[in-house]
Amino acid sequence: MQENINALDELNKGTTMGIDAINFILEKVEDKELKKTLKDQCDKYIKISKKVNKLYDEYSEKKSHETSTVEKAMTWSNIQMQTINDKSNSKIAEMLLQGTNMGIIEGRKMLNNKKLDKQVKLLIEEFVAMQEECVEKLKEFL
């Protein structure tokens, strides 16, 4: 049971970080196609986040863990620093690819946990597949 809660917490952190990063970076994006791509990706993160929270309710009466204010501030400041001199599509795509790849790695690690319930594994698989799809789309902007 605890493995499922931990996995759902990690998924929620991953989706929240994705949503935050995209929202922080959107203000720097001038290209309409990249902006649309990022908004679409953010919508996908939100959709999975809602599924995570709904499923979490089946495992715990507590609220799922999210990113802290400190983590959000660090994400924001990192984006500010990395884009201070370069706001190109390539730079933005590169930054998002790095974060997305970390999410894929964490998702794959979670899938190796044989103790997870089927519905939790399916949600992790959906998360990883969505991120892999995002990677392919972001590569077009490098």
Beta strands, then each sheet from edge to edge (+ up, - down):
end
